[in-house]
Amino acid sequence: MTILNHTSSIVDSNGIARLEQEASTAASVKVLEVSISLEAPLSEIVSKLSDLPSVVADSAIDRVVLIRLSGATERASPGARTTQEVNHWERAVRRLERLQAATVVDLAGHCGGAALDLILACDYRVATADFMLGLPIRDGRFWPGMTLYRLVQQIGLAATRRLLFAHDVLSVEQCTRIGLVDSAAGWQPGLISAIRRGATTDLSVRRRLLAEALSTSYEDALGTHLAACDRELRRTSEASDDRH
């Protein structure tokens, strides 16, 4: 697949496009854009997410993936009908969560169904003023998938417990207040350069350190953090030697 200019609207049959955004430093930042319709069959969304690791590995991008969600949906949960489909879905979301690239999700309009799982699996979330999040409530009950696990990890137990009794839909203001949305100003091309700074080759290490902080004691975490610092010091030292 080819690198496209950010203003181009051409995508391939899978809704995947290469974008090239000029950064303020005059160096180009190459981004992989993925379009996901929440109205598509769950198997189609799973297939697209499952392909992402190999697409990222084969692409000349700067470890930044932009996921655009579209399509208002009345689907209250991801849409799985069997336990096997639930398992396939959770595996696909986990692949996205562990992708070797910084992931940004762009949210607009009414998003429901699989939206919350995808939001929680991404590193950075931007939304427009008209964004509304449909919670995964099925037959009057909050969907008991790994959504709950990620919610507790990311916004806390108390906030998650309140969601169990919340209305079916959250506004962009509510999402921002509890930490589900990072920016309510919509997608801005200027964000690419800032996000690329966090898209290091060892991004997965930093993700793991953040996640383990919730369940690991200081003493147990110290060794892992020291090892990460040692790798970073060696990397910067080698980079300095190369420049000289």
Accessible surface in RSA format (square Angstrom, percent):
REM  Atomic radii and reference values for relative SASA: ProtOr
REM  Chains: A
REM  Algorithm: Lee & Richards
REM  Probe-radius: 1.40
REM  Slices: 20
REM RES _ NUM      All-atoms   Total-Side   Main-Chain    Non-polar    All polar
REM                ABS   REL    ABS   REL    ABS   REL    ABS   REL    ABS   REL
RES MET A   1   134.27  69.5  58.07  38.4  76.20 181.4  71.14  60.5  63.13  83.6
RES THR A   2    99.76  71.0  90.25  91.5   9.51  22.7  80.30 107.9  19.46  29.4
RES ILE A   3    60.09  34.2  35.54  26.5  24.55  59.2  35.54  25.6  24.55  66.6
RES LEU A   4    31.30  17.4  28.75  20.6   2.55   6.4  31.30  22.0   0.00   0.0
RES ASN A   5    87.84  60.6  79.34  76.7   8.50  20.5  27.65  66.5  60.19  58.2
RES HIS A   6    38.30  20.9  27.33  19.0  10.96  28.0  17.78  18.3  20.52  23.9
RES THR A   7   123.95  88.2  90.20  91.4  33.75  80.4  78.08 104.9  45.87  69.3
RES SER A   8    36.80  31.1  16.53  22.1  20.26  46.7  23.57  50.2  13.23  18.5
RES SER A   9   105.89  89.5  78.76 105.1  27.13  62.5  51.91 110.5  53.98  75.6
RES ILE A  10   117.70  67.0 111.48  83.1   6.23  15.0 116.63  84.0   1.08   2.9
RES VAL A  11    67.17  44.2  45.48  41.2  21.69  52.3  47.43  41.2  19.74  53.5
RES ASP A  12    43.00  30.1  26.51  26.4  16.49  39.0  35.13  82.7   7.87   7.8
RES SER A  13   120.11 101.5  71.78  95.8  48.33 111.3  59.38 126.4  60.73  85.1
RES ASN A  14    75.32  51.9  71.54  69.1   3.78   9.1   8.13  19.6  67.19  64.9
RES GLY A  15    11.09  13.7   0.00   N/A  11.09  13.7   9.56  26.2   1.54   3.4
RES ILE A  16     4.91   2.8   3.20   2.4   1.71   4.1   3.20   2.3   1.71   4.6
RES ALA A  17     4.11   3.8   0.76   1.2   3.35   7.6   4.11   5.8   0.00   0.0
RES ARG A  18    15.77   6.6  15.25   7.8   0.52   1.2   0.09   0.1  15.68   9.5
RES LEU A  19     4.74   2.6   4.74   3.4   0.00   0.0   4.74   3.3   0.00   0.0
RES GLU A  20    50.68  29.1  48.18  36.5   2.50   5.9   6.33  12.3  44.34  36.2
RES GLN A  21    35.16  19.7  34.47  25.2   0.69   1.7   3.56   7.6  31.60  24.0
RES GLU A  22   102.06  58.6  88.70  67.1  13.35  31.8  59.06 114.2  42.99  35.1
RES ALA A  23    11.39  10.5   0.71   1.1  10.68  24.3   4.55   6.4   6.84  18.1
RES SER A  24   116.96  98.8  69.83  93.2  47.14 108.6  59.11 125.9  57.85  81.0
RES THR A  25   101.36  72.1  72.18  73.2  29.18  69.5  79.55 106.8  21.81  33.0
RES ALA A  26    87.44  80.4  58.99  91.0  28.45  64.7  67.28  94.7  20.16  53.4
RES ALA A  27    51.16  47.0  41.73  64.4   9.43  21.5  50.61  71.3   0.55   1.5
RES SER A  28    29.12  24.6  17.23  23.0  11.89  27.4   5.67  12.1  23.45  32.9
RES VAL A  29     0.23   0.2   0.23   0.2   0.00   0.0   0.23   0.2   0.00   0.0
RES LYS A  30    57.52  28.1  57.52  35.3   0.00   0.0  29.26  26.3  28.27  30.1
RES VAL A  31     0.21   0.1   0.16   0.1   0.05   0.1   0.16   0.1   0.05   0.1
RES LEU A  32     0.00   0.0   0.00   0.0   0.00   0.0   0.00   0.0   0.00   0.0
RES GLU A  33    18.64  10.7  18.56  14.0   0.07   0.2   0.02   0.0  18.62  15.2
RES VAL A  34     0.00   0.0   0.00   0.0   0.00   0.0   0.00   0.0   0.00   0.0
RES SER A  35    37.95  32.1  36.22  48.3   1.73   4.0  26.11  55.6  11.84  16.6
RES ILE A  36     1.81   1.0   1.30   1.0   0.51   1.2   1.73   1.2   0.08   0.2
RES SER A  37    45.43  38.4  39.31  52.5   6.12  14.1  28.96  61.7  16.48  23.1
RES LEU A  38     0.64   0.4   0.03   0.0   0.61   1.5   0.07   0.0   0.58   1.5
RES GLU A  39   107.63  61.8  85.05  64.3  22.58  53.8  26.63  51.5  81.00  66.1
RES ALA A  40    11.80  10.9   5.68   8.8   6.12  13.9  11.71  16.5   0.10   0.3
RES PRO A  41    79.40  57.9  72.77  66.3   6.63  24.1  79.27  65.4   0.13   0.8
RES LEU A  42    17.60   9.8  12.41   8.9   5.19  13.1  12.41   8.7   5.19  14.0
RES SER A  43    83.70  70.7  70.27  93.8  13.42  30.9  53.07 113.0  30.63  42.9
RES GLU A  44    89.35  51.3  82.31  62.3   7.04  16.8  34.69  67.1  54.66  44.6
RES ILE A  45     2.35   1.3   1.28   1.0   1.08   2.6   2.35   1.7   0.00   0.0
RES VAL A  46    23.56  15.5  23.56  21.3   0.00   0.0  23.56  20.5   0.00   0.0
RES SER A  47    58.78  49.7  52.60  70.2   6.17  14.2  29.12  62.0  29.66  41.6
RES LYS A  48    26.55  13.0  22.69  13.9   3.86   9.2  12.82  11.5  13.73  14.6
RES LEU A  49     0.08   0.0   0.00   0.0   0.08   0.2   0.00   0.0   0.08   0.2
RES SER A  50    39.67  33.5  24.91  33.2  14.76  34.0  21.32  45.4  18.36  25.7
RES ASP A  51    63.50  44.5  62.57  62.3   0.93   2.2  10.53  24.8  52.98  52.8
RES LEU A  52     0.46   0.3   0.46   0.3   0.00   0.0   0.46   0.3   0.00   0.0
RES PRO A  53    51.34  37.4  44.27  40.4   7.07  25.7  46.65  38.5   4.69  29.1
RES SER A  54    63.55  53.7  56.37  75.2   7.19  16.6  47.06 100.2  16.50  23.1
RES VAL A  55    22.69  14.9  18.82  17.0   3.87   9.3  22.50  19.5   0.20   0.5
RES VAL A  56    14.67   9.7   9.72   8.8   4.95  11.9   9.72   8.4   4.95  13.4
RES ALA A  57    83.60  76.9  44.64  68.9  38.96  88.6  55.11  77.6  28.49  75.5
RES ASP A  58   126.63  88.7  88.49  88.1  38.14  90.2  34.75  81.8  91.87  91.6
RES SER A  59    18.68  15.8   0.00   0.0  18.68  43.0   4.52   9.6  14.16  19.8
RES ALA A  60    77.87  71.6  55.94  86.3  21.93  49.9  69.29  97.6   8.58  22.7
RES ILE A  61    20.56  11.7   2.17   1.6  18.39  44.3   2.77   2.0  17.79  48.3
RES ASP A  62    41.37  29.0  38.40  38.2   2.97   7.0   3.95   9.3  37.42  37.3
RES ARG A  63    93.60  39.3  93.60  47.7   0.00   0.0  22.54  30.8  71.06  43.1
RES VAL A  64     0.11   0.1   0.11   0.1   0.00   0.0   0.11   0.1   0.00   0.0
RES VAL A  65     0.00   0.0   0.00   0.0   0.00   0.0   0.00   0.0   0.00   0.0
RES LEU A  66     0.28   0.2   0.28   0.2   0.00   0.0   0.28   0.2   0.00   0.0
RES ILE A  67     0.00   0.0   0.00   0.0   0.00   0.0   0.00   0.0   0.00   0.0
RES ARG A  68    65.83  27.6  65.48  33.4   0.34   0.8  31.73  43.4  34.10  20.7
RES LEU A  69     7.75   4.3   0.00   0.0   7.75  19.5   0.00   0.0   7.75  20.8
RES SER A  70    58.65  49.6  55.34  73.9   3.31   7.6  42.00  89.4  16.65  23.3
RES GLY A  71    27.85  34.3   0.00   N/A  27.85  34.3  16.23  44.5  11.62  26.0
RES ALA A  72    55.68  51.2  42.54  65.6  13.14  29.9  42.81  60.3  12.87  34.1
RES THR A  73    14.52  10.3   6.07   6.1   8.46  20.2   4.28   5.7  10.24  15.5
RES GLU A  74   165.21  94.8 136.48 103.2  28.73  68.4  72.79 140.8  92.42  75.5
RES ARG A  75    66.95  28.1  51.63  26.3  15.32  36.5  28.16  38.5  38.79  23.5
RES ALA A  76    35.74  32.9  25.15  38.8  10.59  24.1  30.51  43.0   5.23  13.9
RES SER A  77     3.97   3.4   3.61   4.8   0.36   0.8   0.01   0.0   3.97   5.6
RES PRO A  78     1.71   1.2   1.71   1.6   0.00   0.0   1.71   1.4   0.00   0.0
RES GLY A  79    22.74  28.0   0.00   N/A  22.74  28.0  10.20  28.0  12.54  28.1
RES ALA A  80     4.25   3.9   0.94   1.5   3.31   7.5   1.03   1.5   3.22   8.5
RES ARG A  81   197.58  83.0 165.11  84.2  32.47  77.3  66.75  91.2 130.83  79.3
RES THR A  82    72.52  51.6  63.56  64.4   8.96  21.4  69.54  93.4   2.99   4.5
RES THR A  83   118.02  83.9 109.41 110.9   8.60  20.5  74.64 100.3  43.38  65.6
RES GLN A  84   122.61  68.6 114.29  83.5   8.32  19.8  31.50  67.1  91.11  69.1
RES GLU A  85    51.96  29.8  50.72  38.4   1.23   2.9  24.33  47.1  27.63  22.6
RES VAL A  86    37.52  24.7  37.15  33.6   0.37   0.9  37.52  32.6   0.00   0.0
RES ASN A  87    66.22  45.7  62.75  60.6   3.47   8.3  15.03  36.2  51.19  49.5
RES HIS A  88    84.27  46.1  81.91  56.9   2.36   6.0  46.51  47.9  37.76  43.9
RES TRP A  89     2.20   0.9   2.20   1.1   0.00   0.0   2.20   1.2   0.00   0.0
RES GLU A  90    26.60  15.3  24.50  18.5   2.10   5.0  23.15  44.8   3.45   2.8
RES ARG A  91   135.48  56.9 130.99  66.8   4.49  10.7  33.66  46.0 101.82  61.7
RES ALA A  92     0.00   0.0   0.00   0.0   0.00   0.0   0.00   0.0   0.00   0.0
RES VAL A  93     0.00   0.0   0.00   0.0   0.00   0.0   0.00   0.0   0.00   0.0
RES ARG A  94   114.18  47.9 114.18  58.2   0.00   0.0  36.50  49.9  77.68  47.1
RES ARG A  95    95.82  40.2  89.40  45.6   6.42  15.3  27.95  38.2  67.87  41.1
RES LEU A  96     0.45   0.3   0.00   0.0   0.45   1.1   0.34   0.2   0.11   0.3
RES GLU A  97    35.04  20.1  32.01  24.2   3.03   7.2  16.75  32.4  18.28  14.9
RES ARG A  98   147.88  62.1 138.79  70.7   9.09  21.6  30.91  42.2 116.97  70.9
RES LEU A  99     4.30   2.4   1.26   0.9   3.04   7.6   4.25   3.0   0.04   0.1
RES GLN A 100   102.33  57.2  94.25  68.9   8.07  19.2  62.53 133.1  39.79  30.2
RES ALA A 101     1.40   1.3   0.00   0.0   1.40   3.2   1.28   1.8   0.12   0.3
RES ALA A 102     4.95   4.6   4.95   7.6   0.00   0.0   4.95   7.0   0.00   0.0
RES THR A 103     0.30   0.2   0.19   0.2   0.11   0.3   0.00   0.0   0.30   0.5
RES VAL A 104     0.09   0.1   0.09   0.1   0.00   0.0   0.09   0.1   0.00   0.0
RES VAL A 105     0.00   0.0   0.00   0.0   0.00   0.0   0.00   0.0   0.00   0.0
RES ASP A 106    16.53  11.6  14.92  14.8   1.61   3.8   0.45   1.1  16.08  16.0
RES LEU A 107     0.00   0.0   0.00   0.0   0.00   0.0   0.00   0.0   0.00   0.0
RES ALA A 108    47.71  43.9  39.75  61.3   7.97  18.1  40.10  56.5   7.61  20.2
RES GLY A 109    23.06  28.4   0.00   N/A  23.06  28.4  22.85  62.7   0.21   0.5
RES HIS A 110    65.07  35.6  55.53  38.6   9.53  24.4  33.31  34.3  31.75  36.9
RES CYS A 111     0.37   0.3   0.37   0.4   0.00   0.0   0.00   0.0   0.37   0.4
RES GLY A 112     2.66   3.3   0.00   N/A   2.66   3.3   2.66   7.3   0.00   0.0
RES GLY A 113     2.77   3.4   0.00   N/A   2.77   3.4   0.00   0.0   2.77   6.2
RES ALA A 114     0.96   0.9   0.49   0.8   0.47   1.1   0.49   0.7   0.47   1.3
RES ALA A 115     0.00   0.0   0.00   0.0   0.00   0.0   0.00   0.0   0.00   0.0
RES LEU A 116     1.42   0.8   1.24   0.9   0.18   0.5   1.24   0.9   0.18   0.5
RES ASP A 117     3.82   2.7   2.86   2.8   0.96   2.3   0.26   0.6   3.56   3.6
RES LEU A 118     0.00   0.0   0.00   0.0   0.00   0.0   0.00   0.0   0.00   0.0
RES ILE A 119     0.47   0.3   0.47   0.4   0.00   0.0   0.47   0.3   0.00   0.0
RES LEU A 120     4.08   2.3   0.00   0.0   4.08  10.3   0.00   0.0   4.08  11.0
RES ALA A 121     5.37   4.9   0.00   0.0   5.37  12.2   0.41   0.6   4.97  13.2
RES CYS A 122     6.78   5.1   0.00   0.0   6.78  15.9   0.54   1.4   6.24   6.7
RES ASP A 123    60.36  42.3  30.68  30.5  29.68  70.2  23.22  54.7  37.14  37.0
RES TYR A 124    66.50  31.0  66.50  37.8   0.00   0.0  44.99  33.8  21.50  26.5
RES ARG A 125    16.24   6.8  16.24   8.3   0.00   0.0   2.00   2.7  14.24   8.6
RES VAL A 126     0.00   0.0   0.00   0.0   0.00   0.0   0.00   0.0   0.00   0.0
RES ALA A 127     0.00   0.0   0.00   0.0   0.00   0.0   0.00   0.0   0.00   0.0
RES THR A 128    45.73  32.5  43.98  44.6   1.76   4.2  45.65  61.3   0.08   0.1
RES ALA A 129    87.52  80.5  66.07 102.0  21.45  48.8  67.34  94.8  20.18  53.5
RES ASP A 130    92.46  64.8  74.98  74.6  17.48  41.3  49.60 116.7  42.86  42.7
RES PHE A 131     1.41   0.7   0.17   0.1   1.24   3.2   0.17   0.1   1.24   3.5
RES MET A 132    85.59  44.3  85.59  56.6   0.00   0.0  47.93  40.8  37.65  49.9
RES LEU A 133     0.07   0.0   0.07   0.1   0.00   0.0   0.07   0.1   0.00   0.0
RES GLY A 134     7.94   9.8   0.00   N/A   7.94   9.8   7.51  20.6   0.43   1.0
RES LEU A 135     6.57   3.7   0.00   0.0   6.57  16.5   0.00   0.0   6.57  17.7
RES PRO A 136     2.99   2.2   2.99   2.7   0.00   0.0   2.99   2.5   0.00   0.0
RES ILE A 137    26.87  15.3  19.74  14.7   7.13  17.2  19.74  14.2   7.13  19.4
RES ARG A 138   101.76  42.7  97.86  49.9   3.91   9.3  31.14  42.6  70.62  42.8
RES ASP A 139   138.50  97.0 102.52 102.0  35.98  85.1  37.67  88.7 100.83 100.6
RES GLY A 140    71.65  88.4   0.00   N/A  71.65  88.4  33.49  91.9  38.16  85.5
RES ARG A 141   188.90  79.3 183.89  93.7   5.01  11.9  62.79  85.8 126.11  76.4
RES PHE A 142    23.73  11.9   6.43   4.0  17.30  45.0   6.43   3.9  17.30  49.5
RES TRP A 143    37.56  15.1  36.73  17.8   0.82   1.9  36.31  19.4   1.25   2.0
RES PRO A 144   104.50  76.2  80.62  73.5  23.88  86.8  80.70  66.6  23.80 147.9
RES GLY A 145    16.18  20.0   0.00   N/A  16.18  20.0  11.86  32.5   4.32   9.7
RES MET A 146    80.96  41.9  80.11  53.0   0.84   2.0  48.47  41.2  32.49  43.0
RES THR A 147     1.34   1.0   1.34   1.4   0.00   0.0   0.19   0.3   1.15   1.7
RES LEU A 148    47.74  26.6  47.63  34.1   0.12   0.3  47.74  33.5   0.00   0.0
RES TYR A 149   119.96  56.0 111.19  63.3   8.77  22.8  84.17  63.3  35.79  44.1
RES ARG A 150    11.29   4.7  11.28   5.8   0.01   0.0   2.67   3.6   8.63   5.2
RES LEU A 151     0.00   0.0   0.00   0.0   0.00   0.0   0.00   0.0   0.00   0.0
RES VAL A 152    59.91  39.4  54.81  49.6   5.09  12.3  54.81  47.6   5.09  13.8
RES GLN A 153    56.59  31.6  43.74  32.0  12.85  30.6  12.56  26.7  44.03  33.4
RES GLN A 154    76.75  42.9  41.01  30.0  35.74  85.1  30.84  65.7  45.91  34.8
RES ILE A 155    26.79  15.2   1.01   0.8  25.78  62.1   8.85   6.4  17.93  48.7
RES GLY A 156    29.67  36.6   0.00   N/A  29.67  36.6  27.75  76.2   1.92   4.3
RES LEU A 157   113.35  63.1 106.95  76.5   6.40  16.1 106.95  75.1   6.40  17.2
RES ALA A 158    45.73  42.0  41.79  64.5   3.94   9.0  41.79  58.8   3.94  10.4
RES ALA A 159    13.09  12.0   9.34  14.4   3.75   8.5   9.79  13.8   3.30   8.7
RES THR A 160     4.81   3.4   4.80   4.9   0.01   0.0   4.80   6.4   0.01   0.0
RES ARG A 161   121.08  50.8 119.53  60.9   1.55   3.7  48.05  65.7  73.04  44.3
RES ARG A 162   153.23  64.3 144.92  73.9   8.30  19.8  73.48 100.4  79.75  48.3
RES LEU A 163     9.52   5.3   9.52   6.8   0.00   0.0   9.52   6.7   0.00   0.0
RES LEU A 164    77.31  43.1  54.58  39.0  22.73  57.1  54.58  38.3  22.73  61.2
RES PHE A 165   169.58  84.8 134.40  83.2  35.18  91.5 141.18  85.6  28.39  81.3
RES ALA A 166    34.99  32.2  13.31  20.5  21.68  49.3  23.14  32.6  11.85  31.4
RES HIS A 167   153.59  83.9 146.75 102.0   6.84  17.5  97.10 100.1  56.48  65.7
RES ASP A 168    87.11  61.0  82.89  82.5   4.21  10.0  24.16  56.9  62.95  62.8
RES VAL A 169    46.64  30.7  35.69  32.3  10.95  26.4  35.69  31.0  10.95  29.7
RES LEU A 170     7.63   4.3   7.63   5.5   0.00   0.0   7.63   5.4   0.00   0.0
RES SER A 171    33.43  28.3  32.22  43.0   1.21   2.8  27.17  57.9   6.26   8.8
RES VAL A 172     5.46   3.6   5.14   4.7   0.31   0.8   5.14   4.5   0.31   0.9
RES GLU A 173   110.11  63.2 103.30  78.1   6.81  16.2  61.04 118.1  49.07  40.1
RES GLN A 174    63.42  35.5  63.42  46.4   0.00   0.0  12.91  27.5  50.51  38.3
RES CYS A 175     0.19   0.1   0.19   0.2   0.00   0.0   0.00   0.0   0.19   0.2
RES THR A 176    56.73  40.4  45.80  46.4  10.93  26.0  45.63  61.3  11.10  16.8
RES ARG A 177   174.45  73.2 138.24  70.5  36.21  86.2  74.83 102.3  99.62  60.4
RES ILE A 178    46.33  26.4  31.59  23.5  14.74  35.5  39.56  28.5   6.77  18.4
RES GLY A 179    35.85  44.2   0.00   N/A  35.85  44.2  26.81  73.6   9.04  20.3
RES LEU A 180     0.29   0.2   0.29   0.2   0.00   0.0   0.29   0.2   0.00   0.0
RES VAL A 181     3.99   2.6   0.23   0.2   3.76   9.1   0.23   0.2   3.76  10.2
RES ASP A 182    67.63  47.4  37.40  37.2  30.23  71.5   9.68  22.8  57.95  57.8
RES SER A 183    24.87  21.0  19.61  26.2   5.26  12.1  13.11  27.9  11.76  16.5
RES ALA A 184    48.09  44.2  28.41  43.8  19.68  44.8  29.49  41.5  18.60  49.3
RES ALA A 185    70.31  64.7  45.16  69.7  25.15  57.2  57.28  80.7  13.04  34.5
RES GLY A 186     5.79   7.1   0.00   N/A   5.79   7.1   5.68  15.6   0.11   0.2
RES TRP A 187    31.85  12.8  12.24   5.9  19.61  46.0  12.24   6.5  19.61  31.8
RES GLN A 188    87.32  48.8  87.32  63.8   0.00   0.0  29.08  61.9  58.24  44.2
RES PRO A 189    52.94  38.6  51.31  46.8   1.63   5.9  51.34  42.4   1.60  10.0
RES GLY A 190    62.16  76.7   0.00   N/A  62.16  76.7  44.11 121.1  18.04  40.4
RES LEU A 191    38.16  21.2  36.65  26.2   1.51   3.8  37.41  26.3   0.75   2.0
RES ILE A 192     0.98   0.6   0.98   0.7   0.00   0.0   0.98   0.7   0.00   0.0
RES SER A 193    28.62  24.2  26.78  35.7   1.85   4.3  21.53  45.8   7.10   9.9
RES ALA A 194    42.85  39.4  32.48  50.1  10.36  23.6  32.76  46.1  10.08  26.7
RES ILE A 195    21.05  12.0  14.02  10.4   7.03  16.9  20.29  14.6   0.76   2.1
RES ARG A 196    79.02  33.2  72.48  36.9   6.55  15.6  16.36  22.4  62.66  38.0
RES ARG A 197   181.32  76.1 155.41  79.2  25.91  61.7  79.30 108.4 102.01  61.8
RES GLY A 198    39.47  48.7   0.00   N/A  39.47  48.7  36.52 100.2   2.95   6.6
RES ALA A 199     1.86   1.7   0.00   0.0   1.86   4.2   0.31   0.4   1.55   4.1
RES THR A 200    47.16  33.5  40.56  41.1   6.60  15.7  44.06  59.2   3.11   4.7
RES THR A 201    97.69  69.5  77.14  78.2  20.54  49.0  58.52  78.6  39.17  59.2
RES ASP A 202    37.08  26.0  34.36  34.2   2.72   6.4  22.10  52.0  14.98  14.9
RES LEU A 203    23.65  13.2  23.53  16.8   0.11   0.3  23.53  16.5   0.11   0.3
RES SER A 204    40.65  34.3  36.17  48.3   4.48  10.3  19.38  41.3  21.27  29.8
RES VAL A 205    19.67  12.9  19.67  17.8   0.00   0.0  19.67  17.1   0.00   0.0
RES ARG A 206    90.80  38.1  89.87  45.8   0.94   2.2  41.84  57.2  48.97  29.7
RES ARG A 207    41.11  17.3  35.45  18.1   5.66  13.5  35.26  48.2   5.85   3.5
RES ARG A 208   105.76  44.4 100.17  51.1   5.59  13.3  50.06  68.4  55.70  33.8
RES LEU A 209    22.10  12.3  19.87  14.2   2.24   5.6  20.39  14.3   1.71   4.6
RES LEU A 210   135.57  75.5 127.11  90.9   8.45  21.2 128.06  89.9   7.50  20.2
RES ALA A 211    41.61  38.3  33.66  51.9   7.95  18.1  39.93  56.2   1.68   4.4
RES GLU A 212    62.78  36.0  61.19  46.3   1.59   3.8  26.07  50.4  36.71  30.0
RES ALA A 213    67.07  61.7  41.44  64.0  25.63  58.3  45.75  64.4  21.32  56.5
RES LEU A 214   112.58  62.7  76.90  55.0  35.68  89.7  80.08  56.2  32.50  87.5
RES SER A 215   103.66  87.6  61.81  82.5  41.85  96.4  52.18 111.1  51.48  72.1
RES THR A 216    45.25  32.2  26.07  26.4  19.18  45.7  19.09  25.6  26.16  39.5
RES SER A 217    55.31  46.7  38.44  51.3  16.86  38.8  46.50  99.0   8.81  12.3
RES TYR A 218   162.46  75.8 148.75  84.6  13.70  35.7 118.68  89.2  43.78  54.0
RES GLU A 219   130.08  74.7 112.77  85.3  17.32  41.2  63.15 122.1  66.94  54.7
RES ASP A 220   104.05  72.9  83.24  82.9  20.81  49.2  19.96  47.0  84.09  83.9
RES ALA A 221    19.35  17.8  17.19  26.5   2.16   4.9  19.35  27.3   0.00   0.0
RES LEU A 222    74.26  41.4  71.38  51.1   2.88   7.2  74.21  52.1   0.04   0.1
RES GLY A 223    44.81  55.3   0.00   N/A  44.81  55.3  36.81 101.0   8.00  17.9
RES THR A 224    45.87  32.6  38.52  39.1   7.35  17.5  18.49  24.8  27.38  41.4
RES HIS A 225    72.83  39.8  72.25  50.2   0.58   1.5  45.80  47.2  27.03  31.5
RES LEU A 226   105.61  58.8 101.23  72.4   4.39  11.0 101.68  71.4   3.93  10.6
RES ALA A 227    45.34  41.7  36.75  56.7   8.59  19.5  44.17  62.2   1.17   3.1
RES ALA A 228    18.18  16.7  11.93  18.4   6.25  14.2  13.15  18.5   5.03  13.3
RES CYS A 229    69.55  52.6  65.38  72.9   4.16   9.8  18.85  47.8  50.69  54.7
RES ASP A 230    69.05  48.4  66.92  66.6   2.14   5.0  19.47  45.8  49.58  49.4
RES ARG A 231    92.42  38.8  88.35  45.0   4.08   9.7  50.64  69.2  41.78  25.3
RES GLU A 232    49.89  28.6  48.69  36.8   1.21   2.9  31.16  60.3  18.74  15.3
RES LEU A 233   122.25  68.1 119.00  85.1   3.26   8.2 119.36  83.8   2.90   7.8
RES ARG A 234   122.30  51.3 119.80  61.1   2.49   5.9  57.71  78.9  64.59  39.1
RES ARG A 235   121.71  51.1 117.95  60.1   3.76   9.0  57.71  78.9  64.01  38.8
RES THR A 236    57.99  41.2  53.39  54.1   4.60  11.0  45.63  61.3  12.36  18.7
RES SER A 237    60.15  50.8  52.41  69.9   7.75  17.8  29.97  63.8  30.19  42.3
RES GLU A 238   105.35  60.5 103.86  78.6   1.49   3.6  40.72  78.8  64.63  52.8
RES ALA A 239    33.07  30.4  26.46  40.8   6.61  15.0  31.63  44.5   1.44   3.8
RES SER A 240    36.99  31.3  36.99  49.4   0.00   0.0  14.75  31.4  22.25  31.2
RES ASP A 241    99.75  69.9  84.54  84.1  15.20  36.0  28.06  66.0  71.69  71.5
RES ASP A 242   124.60  87.3  90.65  90.2  33.95  80.3  32.65  76.8  91.95  91.7
RES ARG A 243   181.57  76.2 141.89  72.3  39.67  94.5  72.79  99.5 108.77  65.9
RES HIS A 244   180.56  98.7 116.97  81.3  63.59 162.7 103.21 106.4  77.35  90.0
END  Absolute sums over single chains surface
CHAIN  1 A    12928.6      10463.2       2465.5       7240.5       5688.1
END  Absolute sums over all chains
TOTAL         12928.6      10463.2       2465.5       7240.5       5688.1
